[in-house]
């Protein structure tokens, strides 16, 4: 099997809510394990906090997330950005609409100087998303 790179996002107590939101955006199967599932309620700041979650989609996306081990640690995810790109404009605009709803749009989804349709937003969980609809080159 070839090596793969997957974004792994740290949250501060709302990993379950965020990962369920991303399942609504991208579809797919979400697996969630709490600290309590593994008898480590104290290590995670509570038995219900997420120790590990993984969303896998039919589009071959894999997104992972967890609550930080310390309840008071800043793990908002603001230190990373996630990029989604491709040629299926309808699919990508659908992701954009869901990700930007309730968030902050930094770059509106529109044609850019390099020729692609691109937008950038921070979702309601503080994660920055870059969505690029690749346009045919002549």
C-alpha positions in Angstrom: 0.0 0.0 0.0 1.2 3.5 -0.9 1.7 6.0 1.9 -1.1 8.5 2.3 -1.4 11.9 4.1 -4.6 12.6 6.1 -5.5 15.8 7.9 -5.9 15.2 11.6 -7.7 18.1 13.4 -7.5 18.8 17.1 -10.6 20.2 18.8 -11.3 21.5 22.3 -14.3 19.5 23.4 -16.5 19.6 20.2 -14.8 17.0 18.0 -17.9 14.8 17.8 -20.1 17.8 16.7 -17.5 19.0 14.1 -16.9 15.5 12.7 -20.7 14.9 12.4 -20.9 18.2 10.5 -18.1 17.1 8.1 -20.0 13.9 7.5 -23.0 16.0 6.5 -20.8 18.0 4.2 -18.8 15.2 2.5 -20.9 12.1 3.2 -19.2 8.9 4.1 -18.7 6.7 7.2 -17.7 8.2 10.5 -16.1 6.1 13.3 -15.8 7.6 16.7 -13.9 6.4 19.8 -14.1 8.2 23.1 -11.5 8.2 25.9 -14.1 6.3 28.0 -14.2 3.5 25.3 -10.6 2.7 26.2 -10.9 3.3 30.0 -9.0 6.5 29.8 -11.6 9.1 31.0 -9.1 11.0 33.1 -6.5 11.3 30.3 -9.0 12.9 28.0 -10.6 15.3 30.4 -13.8 13.2 30.3 -15.1 9.9 29.2 -17.3 11.5 26.4 -14.4 13.4 24.8 -13.2 12.0 21.5 -9.9 10.2 21.5 -10.0 9.4 17.8 -12.5 9.8 14.9 -12.2 9.1 11.2 -14.4 10.1 8.3 -13.9 8.1 5.1 -15.9 9.1 2.0 -16.7 7.5 -1.3 -14.6 10.4 -2.9 -11.5 8.9 -1.2 -11.3 11.6 1.4 -10.1 10.8 4.9 -10.4 13.3 7.7 -9.5 12.6 11.3 -10.1 14.5 14.5 -10.0 14.3 18.2 -10.4 16.4 21.3 -7.2 17.5 22.9 -6.0 15.4 25.8 -6.3 18.4 28.2 -9.7 20.0 28.4 -8.2 23.5 28.7 -5.7 23.1 25.9 -6.2 25.3 22.8 -6.7 22.8 20.0 -9.1 24.9 17.8 -7.5 23.7 14.6 -6.6 27.3 13.6 -3.0 26.2 12.8 -4.0 24.3 9.7 -6.0 24.7 6.5 -7.6 22.0 4.5 -7.8 22.2 0.7 -10.3 20.4 -1.5 -9.9 20.7 -5.2 -11.2 19.0 -8.4 -13.1 19.5 -11.6 -16.7 18.6 -10.5 -18.1 22.1 -10.0 -21.4 20.9 -8.6 -19.8 18.7 -6.0 -17.3 21.3 -4.9 -19.8 24.2 -4.8 -22.0 21.9 -2.6 -19.0 21.5 -0.2 -18.4 25.2 -0.3 -22.0 26.1 0.6 -22.1 23.8 3.6 -18.6 24.6 4.9 -19.1 28.4 4.6 -22.6 28.4 6.1 -22.3 29.8 9.6 -18.6 30.5 9.1 -16.5 33.4 7.7 -15.8 33.8 4.0 -12.3 35.3 3.5 -12.2 34.9 -0.4 -15.6 34.6 -2.1 -16.1 31.6 -4.4 -15.3 33.2 -7.8 -13.0 33.0 -10.8 -9.4 33.9 -9.8 -6.5 35.4 -11.7 -5.0 31.9 -12.3 -8.2 30.8 -14.0 -9.8 28.5 -11.4 -12.9 29.2 -9.4 -11.7 29.4 -5.8 -13.0 30.3 -2.4 -11.6 30.3 1.2 -13.6 30.3 4.4 -13.3 29.5 8.1 -16.1 27.1 9.1 -18.1 27.3 12.3 -15.4 25.2 14.1 -12.5 27.5 13.3 -11.1 25.3 10.5 -9.9 27.1 7.3 -11.0 25.5 4.0 -9.7 26.3 0.5 -12.0 25.1 -2.3 -10.6 25.1 -5.8 -12.7 24.2 -8.9 -10.1 23.4 -11.5 -11.0 25.0 -14.9 -9.9 23.4 -18.2 -6.7 24.9 -19.6 -6.4 25.7 -23.3 
